[in-house]
Amino acid sequence: MADKHAANGQEFDPMAAYREMRDTYMDAWAKTMAEAVKTEVYAKATGTMLDTYLSASSPFREIMEKTMLQTLQQLSMPSRADFISLAERLANVEMKLDDMDAKLDQIEKSVAKRPSAARRRKPAPAAAKEPEGAS
Amino acid sequence: MAETAVAEDQFSALAEKLSTFSKAVTTKVPIAQTPKQLVWTLNKAKLYRYIPVLPKAKRHPVPLLMVFALMNRPYVLDLRPGHSFVEFMVSQGYDLYLLDWGSPGPEDKNLKFDDYTLEYMPRAIRKMKAIAEVEEFSMLGWCIGAILTTVYAALRADDGLRNLILLTAPLDFSNKEGITFSKWVDERYFDVDKVLAAMGNMPGEMIDYGARALKPVDNYVLNYLKLWDNLKNPQVVAAWKAMNTWVTDNVPLAGGAFRQLVVDLYRNDRLMRGEWIIRGERVDLSRIRANLLTVIAAEDHITPPCQSEKILSKVSSKDKELFHIAGGHIGIMAGSAAHKITWPHIERWLGPRSK
């Protein structure tokens, strides 16, 4: 038990030296990589990779889209484009509803501002109160 | 025999550590738990009102609307109980609203900053004003949310915006050397139209890769090593899990908005140069008169400080402040020191201006 503790009473950690070395190495690696990604060479390399991927995958994507569209048509099922068109129309309907909501708010506000409305909102006279003791 | 027992102990400890590590990395934790009410929706956008915890007499009369980035979930503002900006502000008596942009679908690929700032934001703000029964309000914009709020503040300067808080705001794109993203999206290397023709919207995973690749070793290696080294510390594990849940929950960016971000801002710096046209209107930053607080994260590698400083010289606001904080892009608001430095500073600034 005694050999597990260092002189200062802290538990001896055999991995501490390794961790320190690891952290020093990691810090250096992190700094180097952070600088590397800022270079024009990195920007060019990632741009080229992305461009190659898009060019290479484009024919397959087109074939997939065509096949899927034909299959859906034969099955009398709506396509992706149909759903997109429907969703766009729904968003437009929502906007119209929101416009109506705004107009209603305006009308409510202007009605509330009218003196007659303010009078109507006043509490009812004492005569209208429920008589005491009424069941 | 004794050596075997020690080896068994070591293997058992390692197995336990691996199990905890694997759980932490793969499980999602409950986040965004401050009670809120959905008060408005339009397409994928939602406006939430946080349920006040103080009586009306003790609350600030001017409501605060939070607008976060388009390509991340806004619940980083309400990460977990005890570590939530939202919870903090509600407890300080703010009538708090959050505009959540949601996740754009293929049908939203043409949405642009024009739509977000002139269709969605005015409608959400109208609703907020109607609910709060006020004419004036405050806005807090973070990251791309800061671009949206700035554009709105310039285009609708007479709409009752009293206070504007910008957090790590990417507004100035003139320093091409200091902004790594500017190099990556340079037209010599990055064909934005080809990308959008293939993908429609910019996928969340690609945006996430872009953000992480700025500091690849930190994000792909050291982040996990930090967790490994602290597996016995439940507080660190809980914080790590919450942040990891947020970081891995990516949202695509609408194609139209992404194109504007690349072409109009990163490549041509049109906002700061006063040349950005949003639905036929020029965004003139000098029209902004609201009280302005700009918060800059000194170690921000996503929005370097050089992107957020110039705005102060462009606006007409008489009351303006630049606040530098040590920390990173997200850390200043969701890190362990946020509740000691950033949140109280924002509250101290906003409180007297919300009377």
Interface residues (C-beta under 8 A of the other chain):
Chain A: R19 R22 M26 W29 A30 M33 A34 V37 K38 T39 E40 A43 K44 T46 G47 T48 L50 D51 L54 S57 S58 R61 R80 F83 I84 S85 A87 E88 A91 E94 M95 D98 D101 A102 D105
Chain B: T41 L42 N43 G105 P106 E107 E119 R123 R126 K127 A130 T180 K183 W184 D186 R188 Y189 F190 D191 K194 V195 A198 A213 L214 K215 P216 V217 D218 V221 L222 L225 D229 H301
